[in-house]
Amino acid sequence: MANANQGLRSGNVIGSPLGHGHGSSGEGVALKPGFLCKIRDRFVMVESVEGLTVDLFFSDTHSVTVGANQITDAALVRYGQNSMTAALFPNGSPATGSATATVLSPDYDSGHIKFDDLEPFFGHLYQLCPTLPQQPKCLDLTNGEWLVASSATDPGLPPSDGDSDQSIPLGFRGTATGLVSPKLYLRHPSGVPKWVLDEAPESESGTAATTSLLGLSGFIDGQISSCDDPNWEYSIWIEHGENNLPTFRLVNDSEEYIVDGRVRLMGWKYRIVELSMSQLAEIKSRTGGRLTFKIINPAGIPTTGSLLAEYFPK
């Protein structure tokens, strides 16, 4: 399921924080065997459940110079010469030229990418929450620099080098923790943007004078939904059928190189069985004339476009 330009990858560079998993609220979100659900005009019963975790890797191509078997480019070296050489050339053969890896430049924009393997079989349903890894963002104690430190002892290293006598987690006061991550934009299903302002369905905040700064809507980042604490308010339902697949766009606007370019999807895979009207009537009769079920709307809240016709018919 890798990108076509994936190249080599070291994978999961930063590692997993303590508590990594479905988070404290995950158990209450998952459907259970025996649950009744209504998906559009169909009633289904959940027959079985499995946990599901998927890593989607995103790659960037860098033009690098190698000397003495190590990269020498200043923009990358400040993140650790040995570490970045290993990340860009995990096969151990660094060479001057182009290197494709999961290290993402500060101006990285993947565009919308569809991962075809995310389509479930007929009779299966995925509930997946997108999450993003984070990396430290630090401040230089000596001169207040938060991009590149400059000192006699550590020339050219960023504040993020972790040297305790040079930097603290960004926060400007005390020991506040600062973290950076890329932004994730998602269209689901069939190219419909998620989490956006109604008046700005393509992620921008709307029209403004060219001299004004525009805001953004329709994204999540590592602070909103992190790998160790998924935010289930942003989970998506993926049904069988290519038109139901999401597309992902990963953007780095952090002014740092993101060394772990991936999106982690966590959730569950359900085996569902569609029920006939006679089966529903039998279940209803056994439960005292009441039918309790969960409504699942894979399309989410409609935005401007063709989907409106399904929700607001004339």
N, C-alpha and C positions, 0 to 999 in steps of 0.2 A: 504494500500500500504506500510505498515511498513515492516521493515526487519523481518526475522523469529526470530532473537534474539533481537528484539526491547526492550522487557521488558517494564518498565514504563518510561515515559518521562515527563519532565516538559514543554518542548517545547518553542521555541522562547525566550530563556533565557535573551538575552541582550535587546531585544525590537527592535523597528524600528526607524531609524533616520528620521529627518525632511526631507520631500520630497520623502519619500518612495513610490515607484510606478514604472510606466513604463518609467520614466526618461524623459528628455527634448526632446529627438528625437524619442520617441516611436510612436507618432501620425503620423510622416512622414514615418515610416517603415510599419505600418499595411496596409494590403490590404483593399479595400473598396468594398461594394456591387456593382456589375456591372463590376468589373475588369475582363479582360481576362488574363488567364495564360496558359503557356505551360509547362506541367510536363512530361518529357521524350517525348513520341510521342503522347501525348493526349492534347487536348485543353479543358479547363474547364472555367466556369464562376463562380465567387464568388457570391453566393446568399445572404448570411447573415454572420455577424461577431459578436463574443462575446469575451470579455476579459477573460483571463484564468490565474490563478495563482495556482501553485502546490508546496507544501513543501515536499521534500524527506528527511526523517530523517535517520541518520546513528548512530549506537550505538556501544558502547565499553563496555566490561565487566571488572570490577575492583575488585581486592581483597582488602577488607576494614576491618578495625577494628573499632568497635563502643564501646564507653564508655560514660556513663551518657547520653545516647540517642543521641550522636553526634559522627561523625567520628573523629578519632584521628590520621589518617595517615598524616605525615608531608607534603608529596608531594601534598596532596589535601587541607589540612587545610590552607595552605598559600594563597589559593584563597578565604578564608572566610569560617570559620567552619560552621556557620549557613547556608550560601548560598549553599555550596557544599553538606551538609547533605540533604538539601531540593531538590537539583538537582538530587542526586543519589537515594533518597527515597521520591519521590513526594507524596506517599501515607501516609507519616508521620510515618512509622514504620521501622526505621533504625535497622539493625542487622548485626553483624559480619559475614563475608563470602563474597560471590560474589554479586556484584550489577551491573546491566546492565542499562545503561542510555545513553543519547546523549552527555555526556561529553567524549571527545576523548583524549587519551593519546598522549604524544609527539611522540611515534613511531607507531601511529595508521595507518593501511592500510586496507581498507575495501575489497580490491580485486574488481573485476568487478561484479556489481550487476545489474540485469535486473528487472525493475518494470513493470510487465505485464499490470497493469491498465493504462499505458501510451498509449496503443494502441487505436486509435480512431475508431469509427464505419465507415463502408463503406459510402463514400460520405462526410466524414469530413476530415479536414486537420488541424494539429496543427503547429503553428509557435511559438517556445518557446526558450527563452534565459536563459541559466543557469547563476545564480548569487550566490554569497557567502557572508554570514555575516562576519563582522570583529569585532575584539575586541582590546582594547588598549594594547600597548606594551610600557612600561615606563622604565625610567632610574633613579637609585637612586642618589639623589643629593649629598649625603655625600661622598660616596665611588665609585661611577661610576658603581656599579653592575647593570646588566640588566637582570639577572635571578632571584636572591633571595636577598632581602635586609637583612642587619644585623645591627640592632641598639638596643640601650637600651630601646627605647620607643616602637618599633614595632619589637620584635624579631621574626624571621622566616617568616615575611610577604614578598611577592614579591614587586618589585617596582610598579607593576600594581595595588596595593591596593588602589591607588587614593588618598593617604594621601598627601595633597599639600605641606607639609613641608618636605616630604621624597622623592618625585619623580616628574618628569616631563615627558610628552610624549617623547618617544625616538626620538632623532634627534641630540643630542649632542650639538647643539647650538640653542639659542633662544627658541622659543616655537613650533618647528617643531613637527608635529603629527606623531606618529608611530603606525601602526596597523598591526595585524597578522591575518592570516586566513589559513585554509588548502588549498591544491592544488587539483583541480578536473581534472581527466583524463576521456575522453569520447570516446567510440567506437560507430560509427553510420554510416550506418546501418550494420547489420549482422557482427558485430565484426570488422569493419574497423576503425582503429584509426584516430582521428581528430587532426588537428592543429600540425602535427608532421613534423620533417625534413624528406625529401625524403630518405636520406641515413640512417635514424634511425627510422623506422616505429613503433617501440615498445617503444617510449618515451625516450630512452637513446640518448645521443648525438653522439654515434658511437663508434668504437673501439679505444682503447687507452691502453698504458702500464698500468699494474696493479698498478704501483706506482703513477699514475696520477689521479687527480680528474676528474670525468665525469660530464658533464652538463646534463640538461634535456630539452626535448622539449615536446610539446603536452599537456600543461596544462593551466588552467586559475586559478587565485586566486582572493581574494577580492579586490585587487588593480586593476586588469584588468577588472573585471565585478562585481560590488557590488550590493547589494539588492536595494540601493537607486539610482543607476545609471547604469542600464543594458547596456552592450556593445553589440549592435545588430549585430556587425560583427561576433559574436560567436553564433548567433541564429541557431537553427536547425529546419528542417521540418520533421514532423512525419506523415507518411501515414498509411492507414489501412494495416494490415498484420503483423504477429509476426516477420517476417524477417526484418521489417523496424524499430524495436524498438532499442533504444540506450541502452548501458550499461554504468554505472557510477562507477568510482573508486575514492574514497576520501582518501587523504593521508595527514597526519599531520607531517610536518617536521619543525615546528616552535619553538621547545623546550619549548613550553608552552602547558598547557592543554587547548584544545578548548572547551569552555563551551556551545557552540551552534552548535552542529554537524548536520548541515542540508545543503541541496542545495535547493535554491528557483528557480523555473522555472516560468518565466513570459512571457506572450505573448497573443496569440489569437487563438480561435477555429473558423474555417471557414466551412461553408456549401458550397460545390462545386458541380456543375452539369456539367457532360461531354457533350460537344457539338459535333454534327455530322458534316460531311463535308458540308452538305446542309445548316445547320444552320450557319456555318462559312461563307459560300458563301453569304448568305443573309445579315449577319452583315457587310461583306466587301462591298457589293453593297450599303448599306445604309450609309457608311462612305466614299464615294467617291473613292472606290477601294483600300483603305488602311486599314490594320488590325494592330492595336496597341495592344501589349500584353506583359506581364512580363514572363520571363523565370525563372522557379523554378527548381532547381536541388537538390532534397533531398539527393542525395549521396555525394554532395560536390565535392571537388577536389579529383581525384583518387589517391590512394597510391599503392605501390607495392603489387601485389596480383592478385586475379582473376578479380577484377573490371577493370583492365587495358584493358582487352579484349573488354569491352563495349565501351571504348573511343578511342582505337587505334586498330581497326580491321586490320587484315592482308589482 
